[in-house]
Amino acid sequence: MKNQKSGTVSILVVIVVFLLLKKFGPALLGLIRLSLILFIVLVVAAVVLIIFFAVRGTQKTERAGSRKTASDGDGEQTDNANAGDTAAENSAAEDTGAEALPPLDDSQREILAGAREVLKALRRHTVRIRHTEIRGVCEQICERAEMILRALRKKPQAIPKLRQFLNYYLPTIEKILAKYVRLEESGTPGDDITESTRLHLEDIRLALENQHKAIFADDRLDLSVEMEALRLACLRDGLLTEEDFAAIPRETEKQNLTI
């Protein structure tokens, strides 16, 4: 009895499904086809997006690597340029019989280059000054400044000690000369301003002389120490006596020290 009922139910289900497929079959098939098409489109879009972001990431990595390589190359070129400049300076020094110059780091090279630009401006202002005495003092100031920069090129370790001179005093001198040139060319400096400018420039010239001497203060001290050590060694070894040193005139000793 149960088997008959199950068979009847199965037949009814088959009939219902057959009728539904007969009535709605084309619509269902269209829906299935549409679903498949949408699925395929989504899969293709996902693949395309994955490929796009992968390629973009690779390009970013390559660009970053190129920038790093270019940056390293620029640094290398700068180092090579600095080394080339030092080599050229040393070659010129050899031609003139001067001692070889020590290498400069980027900071030292930049500081000296900036100071030389200020010195060029000082020279340009100087040639425009009509007052003979003031122009003469300015020429001496330029000479002293040139001597200081040459000394710093030979002794770059002294640059930090003269940072105030390079960053403040030298540019301030340039501004003073520029203002005086403008006043002189306008025809309104006045005798009081002219004389005051001359006196101040004289003070500046003397200050630059003292600044130049200060660079070599350690060298003068080392020279004195070494000479005293040599004198004591001569006395100790019996090569000279105190009477020998006493016999040397004081003026001659001063002259040798100056040389």
C-alpha positions as a printed Julia matrix, in Angstrom:
259×3 Matrix{Float64}:
   0.0     0.0     0.0
   2.8     2.35    0.9
   4.65    1.52   -2.32
   1.59    2.4    -4.34
   1.31    5.77   -2.59
   5.01    6.51   -3.14
   4.74    5.62   -6.77
   1.69    7.82   -7.17
   3.49   10.75   -5.49
   6.53   10.27   -7.7
   4.41   10.23  -10.81
   2.63   13.39   -9.69
   5.97   15.13   -9.0
   7.3    14.12  -12.42
   4.11   15.37  -14.05
   4.3    18.69  -12.17
   7.98   19.15  -13.08
   7.25   18.28  -16.7
   4.41   20.79  -16.82
   6.56   23.47  -15.22
   9.43   22.87  -17.6
   7.04   22.9   -20.52
   5.55   26.18  -19.4
   8.57   27.96  -17.9
  11.43   26.07  -19.57
  12.51   28.79  -22.03
  12.48   31.43  -19.27
  14.49   29.21  -16.93
  17.01   28.45  -19.63
  17.35   32.17  -20.38
  17.86   32.9   -16.68
  20.48   30.19  -16.42
  22.28   31.5   -19.5
  22.16   35.06  -18.11
  23.56   33.87  -14.78
  26.38   32.05  -16.55
  27.2    35.13  -18.63
  27.26   37.37  -15.53
  29.47   34.88  -13.72
  31.91   34.74  -16.63
  31.98   38.57  -16.87
  32.7    38.88  -13.14
  35.48   36.3   -13.34
  37.06   38.07  -16.34
  36.77   41.47  -14.59
  38.4    40.07  -11.46
  41.26   38.59  -13.49
  41.74   41.89  -15.33
  41.82   43.86  -12.05
  44.32   41.45  -10.53
  46.58   41.75  -13.58
  46.22   45.57  -13.59
  47.2    46.02   -9.93
  50.02   43.52  -10.27
  51.48   45.4   -13.27
  51.0    48.75  -11.51
  52.79   47.52   -8.41
  55.67   46.26  -10.55
  55.92   49.64  -12.32
  55.99   51.49   -8.98
  58.75   49.21   -7.75
  60.73   49.77  -10.94
  60.26   53.57  -10.73
  61.35   53.57   -7.09
  64.39   51.52   -8.04
  65.15   53.91  -10.91
  64.88   56.94   -8.62
  67.16   55.29   -6.07
  69.64   54.43   -8.79
  69.47   57.98  -10.17
  69.9    59.4    -6.67
  72.87   57.16   -6.04
  74.21   58.16   -9.44
  73.82   61.87   -8.63
  75.6    61.36   -5.33
  78.3    59.43   -7.11
  78.61   62.18   -9.73
  78.82   64.81   -6.96
  81.5    62.82   -5.17
  83.34   62.35   -8.46
  83.01   66.07   -9.22
  84.34   66.99   -5.78
  87.18   64.53   -6.18
  87.83   65.94   -9.65
  87.93   69.49   -8.31
  90.39   68.5    -5.59
  92.51   66.63   -8.11
  92.56   69.66  -10.42
  93.53   71.92   -7.53
  96.29   69.55   -6.48
  97.52   69.34  -10.07
  97.72   73.12  -10.21
  99.48   73.12   -6.84
 102.06   70.65   -8.16
 102.69   72.88  -11.18
 103.42   75.84   -8.92
 105.37   73.79   -6.4
 102.77   74.33   -3.65
 101.68   71.69   -1.17
  98.76   69.4    -2.0
  95.34   70.57   -0.8
  93.24   68.41    1.55
  89.88   67.12    0.28
  86.69   68.97    1.21
  83.36   67.5     2.25
  80.1    68.84    0.78
  79.47   71.24    3.68
  82.98   72.75    3.53
  82.8    73.09   -0.24
  79.41   74.81   -0.03
  80.55   77.25    2.67
  83.69   78.27    0.77
  81.79   78.57   -2.52
  79.24   80.89   -0.87
  82.02   82.99    0.65
  83.71   83.33   -2.74
  80.45   84.57   -4.27
  80.27   87.26   -1.57
  83.91   88.19   -2.29
  83.09   88.57   -5.99
  80.31   90.98   -5.03
  82.77   92.9    -2.83
  85.13   93.3    -5.79
  82.28   94.47   -8.05
  81.31   97.15   -5.51
  84.94   98.2    -5.04
  85.56   99.04   -8.7
  82.47  101.28   -8.69
  83.64  103.41   -5.76
  84.91  106.83   -6.88
  86.41  107.99   -3.57
  90.11  107.12   -3.86
  90.85  106.43   -0.18
  87.73  104.34    0.37
  88.36  102.36   -2.8
  91.93  101.7    -1.64
  90.74  100.42    1.75
  88.13   98.24    0.02
  90.81   96.74   -2.21
  92.83   95.86    0.89
  89.71   94.31    2.48
  89.21   92.17   -0.62
  92.86   91.09   -0.47
  92.55   90.13    3.21
  89.33   88.24    2.55
  91.02   86.4    -0.33
  93.93   85.47    1.96
  91.5    84.13    4.56
  89.63   81.98    2.01
  92.91   80.62    0.65
  94.02   79.78    4.18
  90.73   78.0     4.86
  91.1    76.01    1.64
  94.46   74.77    2.94
  93.09   74.28    6.48
  89.4    73.31    6.11
  89.38   72.11    9.73
  89.43   75.81   10.71
  86.16   76.53    8.87
  83.91   75.9    11.93
  85.93   78.45   13.93
  85.34   81.09   11.26
  81.67   80.32   10.66
  80.68   83.68   12.18
  83.07   85.48    9.82
  81.85   83.57    6.76
  78.13   83.69    7.55
  77.83   87.16    9.12
  80.82   89.47    8.85
  81.64   88.93    5.18
  78.01   89.34    3.95
  77.58   92.39    6.2
  80.68   94.03    4.7
  79.21   93.4     1.26
  75.93   95.09    2.27
  77.79   98.11    3.64
  79.73   98.57    0.39
  76.58   98.1    -1.69
  74.77  100.83    0.27
  77.71  103.22    0.06
  77.98  102.67   -3.71
  74.29  103.51   -4.08
  74.69  106.68   -2.01
  77.8   107.72   -3.94
  76.17  107.12   -7.31
  73.11  109.08   -6.19
  75.42  111.99   -5.31
  74.18  112.25   -1.71
  76.68  110.45    0.57
  77.81  113.65    2.35
  81.26  114.32    3.83
  80.26  112.99    7.24
  79.03  109.67    5.8
  82.1   109.37    3.59
  84.52  109.9     6.46
  82.56  107.61    8.79
  82.54  104.9     6.11
  86.28  105.25    5.6
  87.01  104.92    9.32
  84.75  101.9     9.71
  86.29  100.22    6.69
  89.75  100.8     8.2
  88.56   98.99   11.33
  87.21   96.16    9.17
  90.52   95.87    7.32
  92.4    95.56   10.62
  89.86   93.01   11.88
  90.41   90.89    8.76
  94.17   91.0     9.3
  93.69   89.74   12.85
  91.27   87.08   11.6
  93.85   85.85    9.1
  96.51   85.67   11.81
  94.14   83.75   14.1
  93.88   80.94   11.55
  97.59   80.25   11.99
  97.72   80.79   15.77
  98.05   77.04   16.36
 100.83   76.81   13.78
 102.77   79.62   15.47
 102.36   77.92   18.82
 103.49   74.57   17.39
 106.51   76.27   15.8
 107.51   77.85   19.11
 107.12   74.54   20.94
 109.15   72.65   18.35
 111.95   75.25   18.38
 112.1    75.14   22.17
 112.17   71.33   22.08
 115.02   71.45   19.56
 116.93   73.95   21.72
 116.59   71.72   24.78
 117.69   68.7    22.74
 120.83   70.58   21.59
 121.59   71.51   25.19
 121.01   67.96   26.42
 123.23   66.43   23.75
 125.99   68.98   24.33
 125.79   70.41   20.82
 125.19   73.9    22.17
 125.48   75.67   25.51
 123.48   78.38   27.2
 126.35   80.75   26.37
 125.88   79.97   22.65
 122.21   80.9    22.83
 122.97   84.0    24.88
 125.42   85.12   22.23
 122.67   85.32   19.59
 121.43   88.95   19.31
 117.79   89.42   20.3
 116.97   91.24   17.06
 118.24   88.3    14.97
 116.1    85.89   16.96
 113.01   88.0    16.34
 113.76   88.21   12.65
 114.08   84.44   12.35
 110.82   83.95   14.17
 109.08   86.33   11.78
 110.38   84.42    8.78
